[in-house]
Amino acid sequence: MALPYATVPPLGYGPGSQPDGEDGLAYMSMPSGMRTYEAHLPEIEDAERAGPAIAFLTAIEQALAHAQPGETTVLALDGLEADAQALVNETLGEGEVSVLVETPAGRIEIQEATLAGVWRVRGGAGTSARERIEIAAFPRGALLRAFPREWSVDVDGAARLPGVVNAPALLAEILHKSRERRTGDLPHVINLTLLPVTPEDIAALEARLGQGGVVILSRGYGNCRIDATALRDVWRVRYFNSSDALILDTIEIVDIPAVACAAPEDLADSAARLVDILETVG
């Protein structure tokens, strides 16, 4: 049932590649297109007043240059004046990955900058909201809140549902892989698009896997929505064409799907780009 993990993005984007249908996406609106990097040089009228912002951007560059796999560097924006924060935000811009994290204390919103591996994080609720920058392949705080502590999967109950054919076998496979998985293991991918599953199978899978605390939207390879399920290390990864029609539906058992992460070479490239920006505005 499971297919080997592949890093090549799916083909077939564009109008008419799949029949129209309801995708039921109401939690976050889908991105309208892929974004690409475009260097943006902020306008600085007073170099002296821009000093704190330039120092902050330099700290980001240093963190990118020395980033190690699995590590996260956090830089608080709270200490910067409003003008300096505005200059930092203008320089960083908005990249191709957005993340929403639901917590008991409120929603955490995360937006990747145009520099891959640089994340603007706004968390908390009301007056407790804080804004910071994280430099990492993926924000660690989002992963810590992705899955509930305990979640049971009723495989036998799914088998008794009308119209269900392959959901029980898939649930058993997913549950087994989730339980035996260790951090750093290779991903295990189940391609639902290529399997003989009924609408009732999909509904049974969704109900029994549950909803985790993280939703990710990525424009890196077309439009991609990634949902954490309630089962540890189990993600629903769906690709859509330009008409928002579903063209690839998978379940990945992995720490975090690769499509949402910045690769080590992305972090190094972001450091080089930020050096160029700082040399221009400094």
N, C-alpha and C positions, 0 to 999 in steps of 0.2 A: 504493500500500500504506500509506503513512503518512498520518495524519490531522493536521490543523492542531492546534497546541498549544492547550489549553483550560484555563482556571483553575477552571472550575466543577467541583465534586466530582461523582462519579457518583451517580445515583439508584438506588433499589431495595434499600436496606438493610432488614433485617427477616427473621424466620423465613419460609421458604417462597419467597423470591424467586428461589432457584436450587436445582437438585437437589443432594442431599447427595453428597459425594465426598471422597476422600482428598486432602489438600493437602500432606502430607509435611513439615509444619513441625516440626522437632525441634530446631533450633538455639536458638530463643528461644520461650517460650510467648507466644501472642497476647494482647494486652490484652483485658480483658473488657468494656470500655465506654468511652465518651468521657468525658474529664474536662473540667470547666469551672473557670474561675477562681473561687476563694472566698478572700476576704481572711482572713488568719490573723494575729492580733495575739499575739505571744509574751508570756508572763507574766514580768515583770521585778521581782524582789524587791529587788535591790540595784543602784541605778542606777550607782553608782561602779564596781562590778565589771563591769557590762555595757558600760562605756565602750569597750573595744577592739572588741567586737562591733558596737556602733552606729557606730563609726568605719569599720569594714570595710564595713558596709551602706551607709554614706554614700559610700564610694569606689565601690561598685557603682552607686549612683544617679548619680553624676557621670559614670561611664563610659557608662551608658545614655543620659544626656542629651546627651553629645557624640559618640555613636557615628556612624561614617561607614561607608558601604557598602564591604565588602571588608576592613574593619579588625577586628582582634581585640585586646581588652584582657585581660591575664592577671593575676589576683590570687592569690597563694599563700596557702593556708590554713595552711601548716605553722607559721607564726609565731604563730598564735593558741593560747591555752590551750584545754584541752578544753572548759571551760564556755563560752567564747566561741564556739568552733566549733559546739557544740550549739545555741546561741542563733541563730547564723547559719543553720544547717541547718533549724531549726524555722521561722524566718521565711520562708526561701525555699521550703520544701516541695518537692513533686514535681509536675511538669507532665505534658504529654501526649506528649513525644518522648523515646525512649530509644535509645541508640546503643551497639553493641559493636564494638570495633576489635581485630583480631587482629594482633599484631606478633611478631617473633622474640623480643623481650624479655618478652613476656607480653601479657595482655589489658588493654585500656583500656576502662573503663566510663564512660559519659557519660549524665547524666540532666538534662534540662531542668528548671528550677525552675518554680513556678507563674507566675513572671514571665517571659514569653516573651523569649528572647534571653539569658537567664542560664543558664549550663550548669555543673553540678558535674562535674568530671573527676577520675577516680581511675585512675592509670596505673602501669605497671610491674609487677614481680612481687616477691613476698616483701618483704624489708626495703627494697627500692628503690621501693616503691609511694609515690606522691606524690598529694596531693589539692589541687586548685586550682579557682578559679572563672574561667570565660571568658565575656566579654561579646561576643557577635557574632551575626550572623544564623544561622551554623552554625559549630561548632568547626573551626578551621582544621587542627588536628592530625589530625582524622579524615579530612579530604579528602586530606592529604598521604600517608596510608597506605592509601587506598582501592584503588589500582590497582597491579599489578606494573609494573616498568619495561618489560618486553617480554612480549608475548603474541601468538602467531600463531593465526590462525583457518583451519582446513582446510575451505574451502567445497566443494571438489571431493569430498573424502571424505564429506561429508554427503550428497551427491547419490547416492552408491552404496549408502546404507543402505536396507534394506527398509522400506516403509511411509512413507518420507519423500517429501513432495510439494512443499511451499513453503519449507521451511527453507533450501535453498541460496540462493534469491532474497532471502530476508529477511537471511541472513547477509551477502550481498554488499552489500545496502543499509546494514546496520548498520556494516560495516567501512568503507565509503566515507564515511559521515557522521562516524564517529569520527576518521578520518584527516584530514578536511578541516576539522574543527571548531576554532574558536579561542575562547579564553576570552571569555565575555560574549555569545557568539552565542545566538540564540533556540533554545529546545529543539526537538528533532525527536522526535516521538512516534509509535510504532508500536503500534496497538491490536490485540493478539493475539486479544482476545475477539470482535472483529468480522471476523476473517479466517478463511478456510477452512483451518485447520491441523489436522493429525492428532496424536494423542498421540506418535507417532514424531517429528513435526516439533518438538514442544515438547522432547522428550528430546534431539534433535540440537542444538537451540538452546542448551539448558542445558549440554550437554557441551562444545560448542565455544566458548561465551562464557566458561565457567569461573566461578570464584568469587573475588571480590575480598576485600579485608580489612575491609569495613564492612557491618554489618547495622543497619538503622534500623526501629524500630517507632513509628508515630504514631497517636494517637487523635484527631487534629484533625478528620478528616472520616470518622468511623467507624474501623474497624480497617484499618490500612495497613501493609504490610511492604515495605521497600525494601532490595534487595540490590545492592551493587556487584558487577559482573561483573569478570572479569580484563582486559577491554578498556577502554581509557581513556575516561572520560566516559560509559560505557554502564551504565545502571541498570535493574534489573528492579523494577517497581512494581506491587504487587498489592493490591487492595482486597477485603475480606471483609465479609460481613454478620454479624449477631449470632450466627449459628450456625457461624461460621468457614468458611462456604462461599464459594468464590472467585466474585466477581461482576464483577471487571474486572481484566484482566491486560495490562499494557503494558510496553514497553521505551522508556526515555527516554534520548536522547543529549543530555546537559546537564551543566553543572558540578556541580550538585546539584539534585535534584527540589525544586520549590517547596514541596511539601507538608511537607517536613522543616525548612524555614527560617522564621525570624522575619522578618517584613516590617519596613521602616523605621518604619511607624506602630505596629507591635507594640513595638518598642524604646522609642519615645517614650511609649507608654501604660504600659509597665512602669516607666519612670522616674517618671511621675506617681503610679502606685500606690505605689511605694516611698517617695516623698516623704510621702504620706498616712500610711503605716505609721510612718515615722520621727517624724512630728509627733505621732502618738498615743503612742508609747512613749518619746519623748525628754523 
